[in-house]
């Protein structure tokens, strides 16, 4: 296990099998093929389904830890570089993010974050109460202020995944959809229908389902609800979040909601967000929706007068330390697994944001292509959990 290179597969077998055609799997397949690999992408449903389809598609720089900042900042830059090549179907909009502070405590947090981000060259502005209202007139009066990140954006992630998989590259990307992988074996993967597929390496990029194929991964499901309204163009201009969102996003148990709204290019408004640890039931829970809407109405008083047309749920793959698993699966795979098995999962709510950087980290490690990376890959490698267990032993 843990080879830094993809072994040469049997004649006519792909260099890499990527399990999962969501935004992370698509980005990884794209980068591997850009470096010349022959890649087969397998998905139990279609391209861009699962948690990719369930999310908001927010491309947001997050800075809770240095490692989270490094990955999200680099990946957001990659999205901004890619944006001119995308079509209207991918619905990329550089709308910016407005973080809203309700009181002095949150405003002090905004000031601290703004100074830290500005000191490393990130475009970020502190806003007072008047400037927040000018930026978003629909917000209620009396908010303390806020922080604007103008380079944050949104993208329609299912279409972006399809776009990445369709790009002409040095290597080749082939997709087999409606194809369930039953297990990873020494040669590659075995499908639910019994068919065995050999490959030079196997990459699990299928979110929570990676734990079905590789038990023991330090991941759990965080259930989330979203609501979308009818078309109300111009109601809001930016993605708007409360600064308390960070606290709720890192709750380790129970249920939490936070104000998080997004203007879609269609004129619709996407309303989030919730987090639950205690449910694997995909059913919509009216009480959670009601809590989300009450929270949102505390910031946008007109929101209850708008017509909501659909609600849905999804399950974020969350690791115990809040960082994704990007690298060799060696710490979790025994001798029955392919000797070159890899992971790209556990991104929780930042999978769309960090997909492009994840693809580059994976391709550089798997193909050992001498690529110079702008960030250190070590904080995201699954081997960190082996070290944690050794420390706690």
Secondary structure, 3 states (H helix, E strand, C coil): CCCCCCCCCCCCCEEEEEECCCHHHHHHHHHHHHCCCEEEEECCCCCCCHHHHHCCCEECCCCCCHHHHHHHHHHHHHHHHHHHHCCHHHCCECCCEEEEECCHHHHHHHHHHHHHHHHCCCCCEEEEHHHHHHHCCCCCCCCCEEEEECCCEECCHHHHHHHHHHCCCCCEEEEECCCCEEEECCCEEEECCCCEEEEEEEEECCHHHHHHHCCCCCEEEEEEEEEEEEECCCCCCCEEEECCHHHHHCCCCCEEEEEEEEECCCCEEEEEEEEECCCCCCCCCHHHHHHHHHHHHCCCCCHHHCCEEEEEEEEEEEECCCCCEEEECHHHCCCCCCCCEEEEECEHHHHHHHHHHHHHHHHHHHHCCCCCCCCCCHHHCCHHHHHHHHHHC
